[in-house]
Amino acid sequence: MTIEVANESGVTGIDEERLSRLARHVLDAMRVHPLAELSVVLVDEGPMTDLHVRWMDEPGPTDVLSFPMDELRPGGPGRTSEPGVLGDVIICPQVAERQGETAGHGTRAEIDLLCTHGILHLLGFDHAEPEEHKEMFGLQGEILASWAEGEAARSDGDERSR
C-alpha cells in the first residue's frame, strides 16, 4: 500500500509518520487492497480556500476535502477492494486547530478525525442523508476508537522496550 503524506502547510509539529500509520489503519479496517495508493496533503488556509471555492463553490477555507480517483469501494468479509488509486485527502491544520479547540480534543485528534473522514469519503461514504450520516459517523467513530487502542498499546510497548 502506498501512502504519501506531505505537509505543505508550514505548520510544524505534525507527525507525518503517525498520520501515515493512521491512514494505513483506516485502509486496513476498510479492507482496501494492499496495492492501493493514497495521498494525504496538509495545506494552509490560502490554498485550502482556493480549493474550497473552486470545487465546492463555498467561500473561505474548510477543514478537509477529498478528491477520489478510481472510485474504489471498501472490501467485504474475506475480500479486499480492487487495487487502484484511491485519491487525495487535503487537510488544513489551521482550521483543524480551531475545531479541535472548540471540540475540546486538540489539534492532533482533530487531524486524525479529518484524515479518517476524508478517506471514508474517498471510499464512497457520505453524510448528506440521515442514514448516510449515521453509517459514516458510526464507522468513523469505530475506526478512531480502534486506532486509539492500537496507539495506546504501541506506546506501552515502546515504553517497556526502553
Disulfide bonds with the S-S distance in Angstrom:
none
